[in-house]
């Protein structure tokens, strides 16, 4: 497996905890020799911070919760498949649970592995497609033992 990862961080202008966590994961992977690329929809302050170690920035439409809009889901999967193929990326990481189904389809049909920061479940666990997606992803990072347990129960 190549040591190239695509961080899906749609909103580089937000300053929340999940954005910081994704940044720290990416920075740690870069220190371990991973080539980090950032896929984003909205530019912002995080881009400047990622520039210290990221190899590439890729503006791309990244709608969340696409399981509610199947045609948009197919378009997003197709765009990400093209990007990962062109760059030779083997892993996607995101802290946005709205990308779970997109990543699950990429993993299941195109072999692009996925890892998620598994924070609050929100509406993901309440849908058949969301529960299926959680079972497809390769790995998850949970902020607590209780959160990890709740995700394992899906």
N, C-alpha and C positions, 0 to 999 in steps of 0.2 A: 504494500500500500504506500502511495506517495505521502509525503509529509507536507501536504498542502491543505489548508483549511479555509473555508469561506464562512466568515462571520456574517450572519443575516441580521443586520441592525438597521431596520427601516428608518428610524428617526434619530439621526445623529445630533439633533437639536434638543433632545430631552435629557434631563439631568437626574433621572431617577436611579433607584438601586439596581434594577435589572440592567440598565445601560452600563453602570459602573462595573457590575459583575461580569458582563460580557467583555468589557475592555480588559479587566484583570485576567480573565481566562486567556484571552488572545495574547496579552503581553507575556504571560507565563509560557504559553506554547511557543512564542517567538524565541524566548530565551532557551527553549529546549530544541531549537533548530527547525521548527515548523515555519513554513512560508505562509504568512497570513494575508488573506485578501478580505476586503470588506464590501459586502453588497448592501447598498443603502438606497432609500428613496428620497429622503429629505436631508440635505446638508446641514451641518451645524458644528458646534464647538468640539464634539468628539472626533471629528475628522482630523483636526489639528493634532490631537493627542495620539491618534492612531498612526499619524505620519512618522512618528519616531521609530516604528518597527514594521509597519504593514508594507507589503510589496505592491499592492494594487488596490485601487478603489473603483467600484463598478456601480454606477447609478443604474438602478433597475426597479421597475414597478414591483412592489412587494405588498399586495393587499393581504390583510389578515382575515382570519375566519372564512377562508374561501370555501369551506364545506357547505356554506349557505348559498354559494354561487358557483355551480359546477363549471360553467364555461370560463369563468375567471380563474378557477383552480387549474384547469387544463392549460390555459395560457401562461400562468405563473410557472407551472411545472416545466413546460416547454422552454421558457426563457432561462430558467435556472439550469436545466439540462444542457442547453447550449453553452452557457457560461462555464459550467463545471467541466464540460468536455473540452472546450477551447483552452482552458487554463490547466487542465490535468488535475483538478481538485477531487479528492476522494472523500472528504468529510465536510459536513455543514454543521455549524453550531449556531444556536439562537436562544434567546431568553424570552421570545415571544411565542406563547402557546398557540397563538393564531396561525402559526406556520407549521404546526404538527402534521396536519394532513398533507400539506405540500411536501414536506421532508419525507414522510412515510411513503408517498408514491415514488419519489426519487429513489429512495432506498430499495423499495420492493421491485421496481421495474428497471432501474438503471444502475443499481449497485452503489449509489452515492450514500455512504454511511451518514448517520445523523446523531447528534448529541444535543440535548436540551437542558436548560436550567429549568428545573421543575418547581416552579413557585406555586402560586395559587392556581387551582384547576379551572375556576370560572365555568364557562359553559362547555368546555371541552368534554368533561366526563358525562355530560348529560345527553350526548349524541352517540349514535351507533358508529358513525364515521370517526368521531373523536376517540372513542374507546379502541377502535380498530387501529387508528394511527399510533396511539400510545404503545400498543403491542408490537408495532413494526420498527420503532426507532432502536438504534443500537445501544444508546447509553443516555443516562440522565444524571444530572447533578442536582441533588436536593439540599435545601438550606438546613433541614433538620431531619432527625430520625422519623418524627411523626409525619412530615410531608412525604418522605420516601415511602412510608408504609401506606399512606393514602393513595399514592400513585400505583403501587404494586397491587392494590385491591381493585383497580379498574378492570 
